[in-house]
C-alpha cells in the first residue's frame, strides 16, 4: 500500500509541474523529456524494490532462484523426462499461486488443473516464459514481479495491485 501511494505521488509530481509551468495545452520537448525521466526513475525504483522483496523471500524460504533477463525468478525443482514445451502446445498444470506473504490466491486444489497453449496468451507472461523451460513431468517455482504478473492493478479478485506472485507448478501433460 505504501509503495502504491509513493508510485502515484511520483507520477503526479511531473504532471503538476507541467500544469503549473504552462497554461497552454501543448507540452514543450523539455517538459516531455522531464516527465519521461521522472517515470523512468519511478519504474527503476519500483523494479529494485520488487527485486529486494524477492531476494528476502528467497532467503526466508532457503531458495536458490535464478533470474532471467526479463526479471522472472525460477528454480526447477524436478526435471521431467517427457516432451519439451514448445510454442502452441497444449499444457496442463497442477499449480498453486500465492503472494510473498504466503497467502494462497488460486490453486488447482480448488479450481482444477489449468490448461492453456504455450505462447498464445491468456496467462501471466512470467508463467508463459517459465513454463517453456520445462518438460512434461517437471516441477518448478516461478516468482513473477508485477510487470510479469498482473501489473499495477492486480487481477481485480485475489491478487492485489503491484503484487509479486509465486507459482508452484507441476507440468502434468504436454500435447501438440
Secondary structure, DSSP 8 states (H G I E B T S, - for coil): -HHHHHHHHHHHHHHHHHHHH--SS---HHHHHHHHHHHHHHHHHHHHHHHHHHHHHHHHTT---EE-TTS-EEEEEE---S-B--TT-EEEEEEEEEETTS-EEEEHHHH--EEEETTSSSS-HHHHHHHTT-BTT-EEEEEE-GGGTTTTT--SSSS-TT--EEEEEEEEEEE-
